[in-house]
Amino acid sequence: MGTKTDFNNLSMTLSFLHNHTISVRIILFFCWFCISLGPAMAAEPFAVEISGIDGLLLENASAALALPNGLVRDGQVEPTWAQRFARQSQGKVAKSLEPFGYYRPAVKTTLEPIEKGTFLLRVDVDPGKPVRVVSLSVALNGEGKEQKILRQWIGAYPLAVGDALRHDLHESWKGDWLVKAADLGFLDARFTAEQILVSIEHNSAQIDLRMETGPLYRFGATTFTDGNGFPDRFLQRYLAYSAGEAFSETKVARTQANFFDADLFHSANIRVDRSLSSGLQVPVNVELVPLPRYQLRPGVGYGTDTGGRVSLRFRNNNLLSLGHRLESDLLFAERRKAAVGRYLMPVGIQIDNLMTFILEYQEEQLDTYQNRALTSGVMLTQSLLRNLKLSLYLNLSQEYFRFADEDGKTTTLVMPGVRLVKRRWKMIGQGRAASGYSWKLEVRGASTSLGSDVSLLQALVGGHLIVPITSGQKLVLRSEGGTTLQSDFDDVPASMRFFAGGGQSVRGHAYKSLGPTDRDGDVIGGRHLAVASIELEQPLSEKWAAAIFYDCGNAFDNLSDYDLVQSAGVGVLRHTPVGSIRIDLARQLDGKERYRVHLGVGFQW
């Protein structure tokens, strides 16, 4: 009878839930979760509860009371072992507080049996007064005693007279000082005296530290072992040090990173053997395993902007065994075709200092315009500061272009220019940045007095910023701008005009579909450009991510009268070892409420 009544009550309850807005599935899941969680919580056979302290004190005490292996057997704890652990816990907690200057804490423990084989250990702690530093002496001797950085490091000793004694800060500073001394070339640096006299009765500590730097070691000769015939003079450019400089592990590590970043070597192993030192000169051997001298990399992809595409890249990594590089790129896409050849010649001893000779043919077939351009040029790139590059170039180009139903024109330009670029990225995978930034500033021009068909001056700026937020989220900011000074804009070729729209510009609009128009409404490009984008990317897994974005911008002719087109949307990104796949759905926000899908797929081997 009771069973039937319970069943009726359960049926009435389920009927009530079904007729109301509360989801039965959510409640059942919650009940299952609580039922599952209950035994897990109850199954804890020995729990420890600490009161009276917090922060680092609590963290260290909790670590000291970690349960030893074997205390829990078959889900239970023997009373004898529980009582023994409780007795030992007082001394363990007291000892765990000493690194923070507390030498006379009052520790009270209470062992409470919960049920058979299950206990709760309550630990109440009164740390008492900490031991304080009453005298401090830190002395530096040896060849490096006047070294500015080492003296600054001594001045940064973390304890002062009157401070609570902190052994953890003291030991951390000692280790850091030895690392810093070795990185400055004092490889034999050591502590000749280290004394901390603690008076528990007076709650006082006297600290006496004496450091000996030893002699200064310097970089000796560097030898290279490689199997691809790179000349030593070329390889020397990747060294972050010079012979005779003070030895530094940081510079050794930077040198290794330089070889990896060169994209010329499979591996770079740097060996430093002090046993082979001649006096205080430390020799360095760099073992290199180069990539194949000749490389051929095919690629295939599809983009809403370009259509389907195939590409082929050829590279000779060591032309004439001089460390020179010969590169060629072929691109065949539905809307764009290009063939580029580059000869790169190292200049000087800096890694990024290059002289580049370029020959390029490019052809575009867009709804906006059609063009064919042949360009040759020379560019000198110099490294000014770390990650900052200055490029000076001179290009000679001839371009045929045609807009809509207009007659085609051919323009010849002799164009000098200057470009500043800075990049600083923290990478988490091939082609994937976790944080960082890049920016570009470029000024270029042409003049009829130099043989050009048209005179103009153009400035371009661009920036890209990735800001990590939390849990892998990142904020991606992008901007691009440009301006042109020119009186007769009709003779400016299509490649020198500004357009907006597309997957890398203002999404929601077709590639290069935004800009000033002619009398017939056909887009012909503008003198000025302003584009900006903000995007929030959320990782879904190691390889998948989702994003929401907002874009705005346009190309225009008048700086005092322009209209910025806006769009917003969502995207999905898939990372692969040989490329990425991205799909964006963007909606125009200019009242037309049109949607556009942007797809980008690219793979290269």
C-alpha positions as CSV (number, residue, x, y, z in Angstrom):
1,M,0.0,0.0,0.0
2,G,2.8,2.3,0.9
3,T,4.6,1.6,-2.4
4,K,1.5,2.4,-4.4
5,T,1.1,5.7,-2.5
6,D,4.8,6.6,-3.2
7,F,4.4,5.8,-6.9
8,N,1.3,8.1,-7.1
9,N,3.2,10.9,-5.4
10,L,6.1,10.5,-7.8
11,S,3.7,10.6,-10.8
12,M,2.0,13.7,-9.5
13,T,5.4,15.4,-9.0
14,L,6.5,14.6,-12.6
15,S,3.2,15.8,-14.0
16,F,3.6,19.1,-12.1
17,L,7.1,19.6,-13.5
18,H,6.0,18.7,-17.0
19,N,3.3,21.4,-16.8
20,H,5.6,24.1,-15.6
21,T,8.6,25.8,-17.2
22,I,11.2,24.0,-15.1
23,S,12.9,21.4,-17.1
24,V,12.6,17.9,-15.8
25,R,15.9,16.9,-17.5
26,I,17.7,19.7,-15.6
27,I,16.3,18.6,-12.3
28,L,17.0,14.9,-12.9
29,F,20.6,15.8,-14.0
30,F,21.0,17.9,-10.8
31,C,19.7,15.1,-8.6
32,W,22.0,12.6,-10.4
33,F,25.0,15.0,-9.9
34,C,24.2,15.4,-6.2
35,I,23.8,11.6,-5.7
36,S,27.1,11.0,-7.6
37,L,28.9,13.7,-5.7
38,G,27.7,12.7,-2.3
39,P,29.5,9.3,-2.1
40,A,32.6,11.0,-3.6
41,M,32.6,13.6,-0.8
42,A,31.7,11.0,1.9
43,A,34.3,8.7,0.6
44,E,37.2,11.0,1.8
45,P,38.6,8.8,4.5
46,F,40.9,11.3,6.1
47,A,40.3,15.1,5.9
48,V,42.4,17.9,7.3
49,E,41.0,21.3,8.3
50,I,43.5,24.0,9.2
51,S,42.4,27.3,10.9
52,G,44.2,30.4,12.2
53,I,46.5,31.0,9.2
54,D,46.0,31.9,5.6
55,G,48.0,32.8,2.5
56,L,51.4,31.3,2.1
57,L,51.4,30.0,5.7
58,L,48.3,28.0,5.0
59,E,49.6,26.8,1.6
60,N,52.9,25.5,3.2
61,A,51.1,23.9,6.2
62,S,48.7,22.1,3.9
63,A,51.6,20.8,1.8
64,A,53.3,19.6,5.0
65,L,50.2,17.6,6.0
66,A,49.8,15.8,2.7
67,L,48.8,12.2,3.4
68,P,51.6,9.7,3.1
69,N,51.3,6.7,0.9
70,G,49.8,3.8,2.6
71,L,47.8,5.7,5.2
72,V,44.6,5.0,3.4
73,R,44.0,1.3,2.6
74,D,40.8,0.0,1.0
75,G,39.2,3.3,1.5
76,Q,39.8,3.3,5.3
77,V,42.3,4.5,7.8
78,E,43.5,2.4,10.8
79,P,42.8,4.3,14.1
80,T,46.4,3.7,15.2
81,W,47.9,5.2,12.1
82,A,45.4,8.1,12.2
83,Q,46.5,8.9,15.8
84,R,50.1,8.7,14.9
85,F,49.7,11.1,12.0
86,A,47.8,13.5,14.2
87,R,50.7,13.5,16.7
88,Q,53.2,14.1,14.0
89,S,51.2,16.9,12.4
90,Q,52.0,19.4,15.2
91,G,55.7,19.2,14.5
92,K,55.2,19.2,10.7
93,V,53.0,22.4,10.8
94,A,55.5,24.1,13.2
95,K,58.4,23.3,10.8
96,S,56.4,24.5,7.8
97,L,56.1,28.0,9.3
98,E,59.9,28.5,9.9
99,P,60.7,29.6,6.4
100,F,58.4,32.6,7.0
101,G,60.0,33.5,10.3
102,Y,57.6,31.9,12.7
103,Y,59.6,29.7,15.1
104,R,57.3,29.4,18.1
105,P,53.8,28.7,16.9
106,A,51.1,27.1,19.0
107,V,49.6,24.2,17.2
108,K,46.6,22.3,18.6
109,T,45.3,19.2,16.9
110,T,42.0,17.4,17.4
111,L,41.3,14.0,15.7
112,E,37.6,13.4,15.3
113,P,36.3,10.0,14.1
114,I,33.5,10.4,11.6
115,E,32.6,6.8,11.0
116,K,34.5,3.5,10.9
117,G,37.8,4.1,9.2
118,T,37.1,7.8,8.5
119,F,38.6,10.8,10.4
120,L,38.7,14.5,10.4
121,L,41.9,16.2,11.7
122,R,41.3,19.7,12.9
123,V,44.5,21.8,13.2
124,D,44.3,25.2,15.0
125,V,47.4,27.4,14.6
126,D,48.5,30.5,16.4
127,P,51.7,31.5,14.5
128,G,52.9,33.9,17.2
129,K,55.3,36.7,16.6
130,P,57.8,36.3,13.7
131,V,61.5,36.5,14.0
132,R,62.8,39.8,12.7
133,V,66.0,40.9,11.1
134,V,68.1,43.0,13.6
135,S,71.3,43.2,11.6
136,L,72.2,42.8,7.9
137,S,75.5,42.6,6.2
138,V,75.8,41.9,2.4
139,A,79.3,42.2,0.9
140,L,80.6,41.7,-2.6
141,N,84.2,40.8,-3.4
142,G,86.2,39.8,-6.4
143,E,86.9,41.1,-9.9
144,G,83.2,42.0,-10.4
145,K,82.7,43.9,-7.2
146,E,82.3,47.1,-9.1
147,Q,80.0,45.6,-11.7
148,K,76.9,47.9,-11.8
149,I,74.3,45.2,-12.3
150,L,75.6,43.0,-9.5
151,R,75.7,45.9,-7.1
152,Q,72.2,46.8,-8.0
153,W,71.2,43.2,-7.3
154,I,72.7,43.4,-3.9
155,G,70.7,46.6,-3.3
156,A,67.6,44.6,-4.2
157,Y,68.1,42.0,-1.4
158,P,64.5,41.4,-0.3
159,L,65.0,41.7,3.4
160,A,65.8,44.8,5.5
161,V,66.4,45.5,9.2
162,G,63.0,45.2,10.9
163,D,61.5,42.8,8.4
164,A,60.2,39.4,9.3
165,L,62.7,36.7,8.5
166,R,61.8,35.0,5.2
167,H,63.9,32.1,4.3
168,D,62.0,31.6,1.1
169,L,62.8,35.1,-0.2
170,H,66.4,34.7,1.0
171,E,67.0,31.4,-0.9
172,S,65.3,32.6,-4.0
173,W,67.5,35.8,-4.1
174,K,70.6,33.7,-3.6
175,G,69.8,31.5,-6.6
176,D,68.9,34.4,-8.8
177,W,72.1,36.2,-7.9
178,L,74.2,33.2,-8.9
179,V,72.4,32.9,-12.2
180,K,72.8,36.7,-12.9
181,A,76.5,36.6,-12.0
182,A,77.1,33.6,-14.3
183,D,75.1,35.3,-17.1
184,L,77.5,38.3,-16.8
185,G,80.5,36.1,-17.3
186,F,81.4,35.3,-13.6
187,L,81.1,31.6,-14.0
188,D,82.9,30.8,-10.7
189,A,80.7,33.1,-8.5
190,R,80.0,31.7,-5.1
191,F,79.1,32.6,-1.5
192,T,82.1,32.5,0.7
193,A,80.1,33.2,3.8
194,E,76.4,32.7,4.5
195,Q,75.2,32.9,8.1
196,I,71.8,33.5,9.6
197,L,71.9,33.5,13.4
198,V,68.4,33.1,14.8
199,S,67.6,33.8,18.5
200,I,64.3,32.3,19.2
201,E,64.3,33.7,22.7
202,H,64.7,37.3,21.4
203,N,62.8,36.7,18.1
204,S,65.8,38.1,16.3
205,A,67.9,37.2,13.3
206,Q,71.4,38.4,12.2
207,I,72.2,37.9,8.5
208,D,75.8,37.9,7.1
209,L,76.3,37.3,3.4
210,R,79.6,37.5,1.5
211,M,79.9,36.8,-2.2
212,E,83.0,36.2,-4.4
213,T,82.5,36.8,-8.1
214,G,85.7,35.1,-9.3
215,P,87.3,36.0,-12.6
216,L,85.4,37.3,-15.7
217,Y,85.1,34.7,-18.5
218,R,84.8,35.8,-22.1
219,F,83.7,34.2,-25.3
220,G,86.5,32.6,-27.2
221,A,86.5,31.3,-30.8
222,T,83.3,29.9,-32.3
223,T,83.5,26.9,-34.6
224,F,80.8,25.6,-36.9
225,T,79.9,22.0,-37.9
226,D,77.5,21.8,-40.8
227,G,77.0,19.7,-43.9
228,N,75.7,22.2,-46.4
229,G,78.7,24.4,-47.1
230,F,77.6,27.7,-45.5
231,P,80.6,30.0,-45.2
232,D,81.7,30.9,-41.6
233,R,81.2,34.6,-42.4
234,F,77.6,34.0,-43.2
235,L,77.0,31.8,-40.0
236,Q,78.7,34.4,-37.8
237,R,75.8,36.8,-38.5
238,Y,73.5,34.6,-36.3
239,L,75.8,34.9,-33.3
240,A,74.4,37.1,-30.5
241,Y,77.9,37.7,-29.2
242,S,81.4,38.5,-30.4
243,A,84.7,36.9,-29.4
244,G,86.1,38.8,-26.4
245,E,82.7,39.7,-25.0
246,A,81.8,38.7,-21.4
247,F,80.4,35.2,-21.5
248,S,76.6,35.0,-21.2
249,E,74.2,32.0,-21.2
250,T,71.4,34.4,-22.3
251,K,73.4,35.3,-25.5
252,V,74.1,31.6,-26.1
253,A,70.3,30.9,-25.9
254,R,69.6,33.8,-28.2
255,T,72.1,32.5,-30.7
256,Q,70.4,29.2,-30.8
257,A,67.0,30.9,-31.3
258,N,68.5,32.9,-34.2
259,F,69.6,29.7,-36.0
260,F,66.1,28.1,-35.5
261,D,64.4,31.3,-36.7
262,A,66.5,31.4,-39.8
263,D,64.4,28.6,-41.4
264,L,67.7,27.1,-42.8
265,F,68.4,24.4,-40.3
266,H,66.7,21.3,-38.9
267,S,68.6,21.7,-35.6
268,A,71.2,23.8,-33.9
269,N,73.1,22.4,-31.0
270,I,75.5,24.8,-29.2
271,R,78.1,23.2,-27.0
272,V,80.1,25.2,-24.4
273,D,82.9,23.2,-22.8
274,R,84.8,25.1,-20.1
275,S,87.3,22.2,-19.9
276,L,88.6,23.3,-23.3
277,S,89.0,26.9,-22.2
278,S,92.3,28.7,-22.9
279,G,92.7,30.8,-19.8
280,L,89.5,32.7,-19.4
281,Q,88.4,32.3,-23.0
282,V,85.4,29.9,-23.4
283,P,85.2,28.2,-26.8
284,V,81.9,27.6,-28.5
285,N,81.0,24.9,-31.0
286,V,77.8,25.1,-33.1
287,E,76.6,21.9,-34.6
288,L,74.1,22.5,-37.4
289,V,71.9,20.1,-39.3
290,P,70.8,22.1,-42.4
291,L,67.6,21.8,-44.3
292,P,67.9,20.6,-47.9
293,R,69.6,23.2,-50.1
294,Y,66.8,23.0,-52.7
295,Q,63.2,23.2,-51.5
296,L,60.0,23.0,-53.4
297,R,56.7,23.6,-51.6
298,P,53.4,23.2,-53.4
299,G,50.2,24.7,-51.9
300,V,46.5,24.6,-52.6
301,G,43.6,26.6,-51.2
302,Y,40.4,28.5,-51.7
303,G,39.4,32.0,-50.5
304,T,36.3,34.0,-51.1
305,D,38.5,36.9,-52.1
306,T,40.7,35.0,-54.6
307,G,38.7,31.9,-55.5
308,G,40.4,28.6,-55.9
309,R,44.2,28.8,-56.0
310,V,47.3,26.7,-56.4
311,S,50.9,27.8,-55.6
312,L,54.4,26.6,-55.9
313,R,57.5,28.0,-54.0
314,F,61.0,27.2,-54.9
315,R,64.0,28.1,-52.8
316,N,67.8,27.7,-53.1
317,N,69.0,28.2,-49.5
318,N,72.7,28.6,-50.3
319,L,73.3,29.9,-53.8
320,L,76.9,29.7,-54.9
321,S,77.8,28.5,-51.4
322,L,77.8,32.1,-50.3
323,G,74.7,32.0,-48.0
324,H,72.8,33.9,-50.7
325,R,69.2,32.9,-51.3
326,L,67.1,32.5,-54.5
327,E,63.3,32.3,-54.2
328,S,60.5,32.1,-56.6
329,D,56.8,32.0,-56.1
330,L,54.1,31.1,-58.6
331,L,50.4,31.7,-57.8
332,F,47.5,30.8,-60.0
333,A,44.0,31.7,-58.7
334,E,40.7,32.5,-60.3
335,R,41.0,36.2,-59.8
336,R,44.7,36.7,-59.4
337,K,47.9,35.4,-61.0
338,A,51.4,36.2,-59.9
339,A,55.1,35.2,-60.5
340,V,57.8,36.5,-58.3
341,G,61.5,36.0,-58.2
342,R,63.8,37.3,-55.4
343,Y,67.5,37.2,-55.0
344,L,68.5,37.9,-51.3
345,M,72.1,38.8,-50.5
346,P,73.4,39.2,-46.9
347,V,74.9,42.6,-46.1
348,G,77.1,43.2,-43.2
349,I,77.1,41.2,-39.9
350,Q,73.5,41.8,-38.8
351,I,71.0,39.0,-39.3
352,D,68.3,41.1,-40.9
353,N,70.5,43.2,-43.1
354,L,69.8,42.2,-46.7
355,M,69.9,43.4,-50.2
356,T,67.0,42.1,-52.2
357,F,66.5,42.2,-56.0
358,I,62.9,41.6,-57.1
359,L,61.2,40.8,-60.4
360,E,57.4,40.4,-60.3
361,Y,54.5,39.9,-62.7
362,Q,50.9,40.3,-61.3
363,E,47.5,40.1,-62.9
364,E,44.1,40.6,-61.3
365,Q,40.6,40.0,-62.8
366,L,38.1,41.5,-60.4
367,D,34.6,42.8,-60.7
368,T,36.0,46.2,-59.9
369,Y,39.0,46.3,-62.3
370,Q,41.4,44.3,-64.4
371,N,45.2,45.0,-64.4
372,R,48.5,43.6,-65.4
373,A,51.7,44.8,-63.8
374,L,55.4,44.1,-64.3
375,T,57.7,45.4,-61.5
376,S,61.4,45.2,-60.9
377,G,63.2,46.7,-57.9
378,V,65.9,46.6,-55.4
379,M,65.5,46.9,-51.6
380,L,68.0,47.4,-48.8
381,T,66.8,46.2,-45.3
382,Q,68.6,47.2,-42.1
383,S,67.9,46.1,-38.6
384,L,67.8,49.3,-36.4
385,L,66.7,47.8,-33.0
386,R,65.5,44.4,-32.0
387,N,62.5,43.5,-34.1
388,L,62.6,46.9,-35.9
389,K,63.5,46.9,-39.6
390,L,64.1,49.8,-42.0
391,S,63.8,49.2,-45.7
392,L,64.7,51.5,-48.5
393,Y,63.6,50.6,-52.0
394,L,63.4,51.7,-55.6
395,N,60.9,50.1,-57.9
396,L,60.3,50.4,-61.7
397,S,56.8,49.3,-62.8
398,Q,54.6,49.3,-65.8
399,E,50.9,48.6,-65.2
400,Y,48.0,48.3,-67.6
401,F,44.6,48.8,-65.9
402,R,41.0,49.1,-66.8
403,F,37.9,50.0,-64.8
404,A,34.4,48.6,-65.8
405,D,33.6,49.9,-69.3
406,E,36.3,52.5,-69.5
407,D,39.2,52.4,-71.8
408,G,42.4,50.8,-70.5
409,K,45.5,52.8,-69.6
410,T,49.2,52.0,-69.2
411,T,51.2,53.9,-66.5
412,T,55.0,53.7,-65.9
413,L,56.2,54.5,-62.4
414,V,59.7,55.0,-61.0
415,M,59.0,54.8,-57.3
416,P,61.4,55.2,-54.4
417,G,60.1,54.4,-50.9
418,V,60.9,53.8,-47.2
419,R,59.3,51.3,-44.9
420,L,59.5,50.8,-41.1
421,V,58.3,47.5,-39.7
422,K,58.2,46.1,-36.2
423,R,57.0,42.7,-35.2
424,R,56.9,41.0,-31.8
425,W,54.9,37.8,-31.4
426,K,54.6,35.0,-28.9
427,M,53.9,31.9,-30.9
428,I,52.1,28.8,-29.7
429,G,52.3,26.8,-32.9
430,Q,53.1,27.0,-36.6
431,G,51.6,30.3,-37.8
432,R,49.7,30.8,-34.5
433,A,50.3,33.8,-32.3
434,A,49.1,33.9,-28.6
435,S,50.0,37.5,-28.1
436,G,52.1,40.3,-29.5
437,Y,51.9,43.1,-32.1
438,S,53.1,44.3,-35.4
439,W,53.0,47.7,-37.1
440,K,54.1,49.2,-40.5
441,L,54.7,52.7,-41.7
442,E,55.5,53.3,-45.3
443,V,56.0,56.4,-47.5
444,R,56.4,56.1,-51.3
445,G,56.2,58.4,-54.2
446,A,56.8,59.0,-57.9
447,S,57.7,62.1,-60.0
448,T,57.5,62.9,-63.7
449,S,61.0,64.4,-63.3
450,L,62.3,60.9,-62.5
451,G,60.7,59.3,-65.6
452,S,57.2,58.4,-64.2
453,D,54.0,59.1,-66.1
454,V,52.4,60.6,-63.0
455,S,53.6,62.4,-59.8
456,L,52.2,61.3,-56.4
457,L,53.1,60.8,-52.8
458,Q,51.5,58.1,-50.7
459,A,51.7,57.1,-47.0
460,L,50.5,53.8,-45.6
461,V,50.1,52.6,-42.0
462,G,48.9,49.4,-40.5
463,G,48.8,47.6,-37.2
464,H,47.9,44.3,-35.6
465,L,47.6,43.6,-31.9
466,I,46.7,40.4,-30.1
467,V,45.9,40.7,-26.3
468,P,45.4,37.5,-24.3
469,I,42.5,37.7,-21.9
470,T,41.7,34.5,-19.9
471,S,41.4,30.8,-20.5
472,G,42.9,31.1,-23.9
473,Q,40.7,33.9,-25.0
474,K,42.3,36.7,-27.0
475,L,41.3,40.1,-28.3
476,V,42.5,40.7,-31.9
477,L,42.7,44.3,-33.1
478,R,43.5,45.3,-36.7
479,S,43.8,48.6,-38.5
480,E,44.9,49.9,-41.9
481,G,45.1,53.3,-43.4
482,G,46.5,55.3,-46.2
483,T,46.5,58.6,-48.0
484,T,47.5,59.9,-51.4
485,L,48.6,63.3,-52.6
486,Q,48.0,63.6,-56.3
487,S,46.3,66.2,-58.6
488,D,45.2,64.0,-61.6
489,F,43.9,60.8,-60.0
490,D,42.8,59.3,-63.3
491,D,46.3,58.3,-64.2
492,V,47.0,56.6,-60.9
493,P,47.1,52.8,-61.6
494,A,44.7,50.4,-59.9
495,S,47.3,48.8,-57.7
496,M,48.1,52.3,-56.2
497,R,44.4,53.1,-55.4
498,F,42.7,52.2,-52.2
499,F,39.7,49.8,-51.9
500,A,38.0,48.2,-48.9
501,G,35.9,45.0,-48.5
502,G,36.8,41.3,-48.2
503,G,37.9,38.7,-45.7
504,Q,40.9,40.8,-44.6
505,S,39.2,44.1,-44.7
506,V,35.5,44.9,-44.0
507,R,33.8,41.6,-44.0
508,G,30.2,41.4,-45.2
509,H,31.3,43.0,-48.5
510,A,33.0,41.5,-51.6
511,Y,36.7,41.8,-52.1
512,K,37.7,45.4,-53.1
513,S,34.0,46.3,-53.6
514,L,34.0,49.5,-51.5
515,G,35.3,52.9,-52.5
516,P,34.4,55.9,-54.6
517,T,32.4,55.3,-57.8
518,D,32.2,56.8,-61.3
519,R,29.1,58.2,-62.9
520,D,27.8,54.7,-63.7
521,G,28.2,53.6,-60.1
522,D,31.3,51.4,-60.7
523,V,33.9,51.4,-58.0
524,I,37.1,53.0,-59.1
525,G,39.1,53.2,-55.9
526,G,40.0,56.2,-53.6
527,R,42.8,58.4,-52.5
528,H,42.4,57.5,-48.8
529,L,41.7,54.4,-46.8
530,A,40.6,53.8,-43.2
531,V,39.8,50.2,-41.9
532,A,39.6,48.9,-38.4
533,S,38.5,45.6,-36.8
534,I,38.0,44.2,-33.4
535,E,37.6,40.4,-32.7
536,L,37.2,38.2,-29.7
537,E,38.5,34.7,-30.2
538,Q,37.4,31.8,-27.9
539,P,39.2,28.4,-28.1
540,L,36.8,25.5,-28.3
541,S,39.6,22.9,-28.3
542,E,43.3,22.6,-29.1
543,K,42.5,22.9,-32.9
544,W,39.1,24.7,-33.0
545,A,38.2,28.3,-32.1
546,A,35.2,30.5,-32.5
547,A,35.1,34.3,-32.9
548,I,32.8,37.3,-32.9
549,F,33.9,40.4,-34.7
550,Y,33.1,44.0,-35.7
551,D,34.6,45.7,-38.8
552,C,34.4,49.2,-40.2
553,G,36.1,51.2,-42.9
554,N,36.0,52.4,-46.4
555,A,38.0,54.0,-49.2
556,F,37.2,57.6,-50.0
557,D,38.4,60.8,-51.8
558,N,37.7,63.5,-49.3
559,L,39.1,63.5,-45.7
560,S,36.3,65.8,-44.5
561,D,33.4,63.9,-46.1
562,Y,33.4,60.1,-45.9
563,D,31.2,57.2,-44.8
564,L,32.6,54.3,-42.9
565,V,30.8,51.0,-43.7
566,Q,30.2,48.7,-40.8
567,S,29.7,44.9,-40.4
568,A,29.6,42.3,-37.6
569,G,29.5,38.6,-37.4
570,V,30.8,35.3,-36.1
571,G,33.5,32.9,-37.3
572,V,34.9,29.4,-36.8
573,L,38.6,28.6,-37.2
574,R,40.3,25.2,-37.5
575,H,44.1,24.8,-37.1
576,T,46.0,22.1,-38.9
577,P,49.8,21.4,-39.2
578,V,49.8,22.5,-42.9
579,G,47.4,25.4,-42.8
580,S,44.1,26.7,-41.4
581,I,40.5,26.8,-42.3
582,R,38.3,29.7,-41.5
583,I,34.6,30.5,-42.1
584,D,33.1,33.9,-41.2
585,L,29.5,34.9,-41.5
586,A,29.2,38.7,-41.6
587,R,26.2,41.0,-41.7
588,Q,26.2,44.4,-43.1
589,L,25.2,47.1,-40.6
590,D,24.4,49.9,-43.0
591,G,20.6,49.3,-43.2
592,K,20.8,46.7,-46.0
593,E,21.0,43.8,-43.6
594,R,22.8,41.6,-46.1
595,Y,24.8,38.6,-45.1
596,R,28.0,37.3,-46.7
597,V,30.1,34.2,-46.0
598,H,33.9,34.5,-46.1
599,L,35.8,31.2,-46.5
600,G,39.5,30.8,-46.3
601,V,41.3,27.4,-46.8
602,G,45.0,27.1,-47.3
603,F,47.4,24.2,-47.2
604,Q,51.1,24.2,-47.9
605,W,53.6,21.3,-47.8
